[in-house]
Amino acid sequence: MTVNRMLPAALAALLAAGACATPSGTPSGAPAATPAAAQSSASAATPLSISDPWVKTARSGMSAAFATLVNTTGEEVTVVTVSTPVSPSVELHEVVGDGGATTMRRKQGGVVIPAGGRHVLQPGGDHIMLMDVRTAIEPGAEVPFTLTLKDGRTVSFTAVAKDFAGANESYAPHE
């Protein structure tokens, strides 16, 4: 596959330029983002930058998206909703422990990113949940997402689709 031959060279160039960093919250075994997907469409005036975005492949049903959200402002930023054309129902989710068991549920109040801080969306933790996926998400596909902030502003980014066998949570009906 051409992408597989080009990816090592592109990653080496990014590392040489010092432009590639792995967030400390990235789970081991999680696929690394490709250079094209690591770019946010946000401008310098946008309150969030998005790094390492990726989405789990799926033919239908459910999927999830992950990234690191970096607040570029001196004030707290809250993401309240997310949308993507591949799913009519998208929610911000969290995974919480209760008596030794973990449960995935809608994250009430959205995702809060502290001033100048970051928030990692990762398998087994906070993530973007895509339900009722109607368009197959194939490996290598670039999937657009739009985050809506509490103040009404939006931030768009593209996540690359990757096969991922880990974090096979039970996707029980959501609250």
N, C-alpha and C positions, 0 to 999 in steps of 0.2 A: 504494500500500500504506500503511495507517495507521501502521505502525511507522516507515516511512521519513519520514513527516511529523512524528511525535512525537520521533524521535531527536535532531534538531538542537536542539530546545527543551530537551530533557532534558540534553543535553550542555552547552548554554550555562549552564543552571542550576548544574550541577556545577562548571563552570569558575569561575563567579562566586563560588561558595562555597569555592573552593580545594580541592575534594575530588577532583579528577581529576589524575593525574600519569601521564606515560608513562615506563616504566622505560627506562633507557639501553640495555638489551639488546633492546628491541623492534625487530625487523627492519623495514626500510622496506618498505612494501607489505603488511605484515601487517595484517589487519583489527583495528580497535580494538574493545575490549569495550564492551558496552552497560552502562548503569548497573545494571540488574537483575543481570546476570551478574557484575559486579565485586564483588558482596557475597558474602562467605564466610558459611557458616552457623556458623562457629566463634565461640565466645564469647570474652570477654576472657581467660579462663583457659586457652584453647587455645594451644599453643606455636607455631602457624603461622597466618598470615593469607594469603589467596590474593587476588592482584589480577590484573586483566585476563584472566580465564579464557575461552578459546574452544576450540572443537573443529571440525575440518574436516568439512564435509558428506560423506556417503557413502551410497550406496544399499545396499551390501553390501561384503564384503571387508575392506579396511583403512582406517583413519583414524588421526588423531593429535590429541592435545589439548595445549594450551599455556597457560602462566600464569607469574606470578612468585610464588614461594614466599618469604614473609618470616618469618624466625625472630623471634618476639617475646620470646624468653627470653635468659638469660645463658649458656646451654649449647648445645652443638652438637645439632642435631636431624637424624635420618636417616629419610627416607621409604623403606620397604622394599617395599611393594606398593601397587597401585592397583586399584580395582574400579569397574565401572559396569554397569548393567543392559542396556546396548545391545551389550555384547560379553562373551562367556564367557572370553576370553583377553586380558588387559591386562598390558603390561610397561613398565617404565621403560627407555628406550632412550637411547643416545648416538650421535653421528655422529663418527667419527674419521677422520683422514687417514692414508694409508699409501702413500707413493711417488707422490703426485699424485692418487690416487683416494681417494674417501671411502666408508666402509662404515658402515652402521647396525647396531648390535648391542645386546644386552641390557646394561644398566649394572650391572655386578657390584657388590654391596655397597649398592646403592640410591643415592639422591640425598642428599648431606650438605649441610645448610645451617648455616653457622657461626653461633655465638652472635651475635645481633643483626644477622645478615647476611641476604642474599637469594640466591636461585638462580633464574635465568631459564630457563624451558622454552620453546624457540622452534624454528621451522622451521630445519633445517640444523644443529641442536645437540641438546642434551638435550631429551627430550619424552616424553609418555605415548603409547605405541603401542597402538592397539586393533586386534586381529586377529579375523578371522571375525565381523565386524559382522553381526548377524542382524536388527536393527531399523534401518530406514532413518533416517539422521540428516539431516533436512531443514533448509534454511536457516531460522534463527530459532528452532529447537527449543531447549529448555533441557534439557541432559543432566546428570544427577547423577553425581558422582564421590565416592569415598571413598578417602582416603589412609590407609594404616596405617603407623604409626611404629615404629621399632625397639623402643621400650618398650611397644608394644601399644596405645597410644592411637590414636584415629582422628580425622581432620579431614575434614568433608564440604564440598563446594562444588558449585555449578552453573555449567556453561559453556554459552555460547550457541553454536549451530552457525552457521558462516559458510562461504560458498564461498571457496575459496582455491586459486589455480592455481599458485602458486610452490612451491618445494621439492619438485619431483616426483622424489623419490628412488626408486631401484629397491628394491622391498621383497622382497629375496631371502629364502629361508627363514632363520629366525632360529636362533641357537645355543641 
